[in-house]
Amino acid sequence: MSIFDNLFGPKPYPPEAKNEIASLIDELVKIGQQDDYLSVTPGGGYNAQCRHVRTRQIGDRLNKIGGLALMTWVFEKVRKRVGKDLESHLEYAWNEIGEWRA
């Protein structure tokens, strides 16, 4: 995906979902910066696989709105804001949501 596609290309979501998508992106960034998408132990907001529960809920919602295309698009937006260190954590946290595979 080129920078021009990112800026000017069609968005992988319906226009009426724009505000919700923006809010979910902000929430994912906040989770990554404050909590991380993964933990070494379950509990306290992390499921049995040590994945952040709200992160998975957001991934599921994105999948319902726009499938893998939207999840990939959001992943790139979040990755740019949280950095490469957390990239693989989000990728794994979303594993097996819809067509997403880490």
Secondary structure, DSSP 8 states (H G I E B T S, - for coil): --HHHHHHS--SS-GGGHHHHHHHHHHHHHHHHHT-SB-SS--SSB-TTSBBHHHHHHHHHHHHHHHHHHHHHHHHHHHHHH-HHHHHHHHHHTTTSTT---
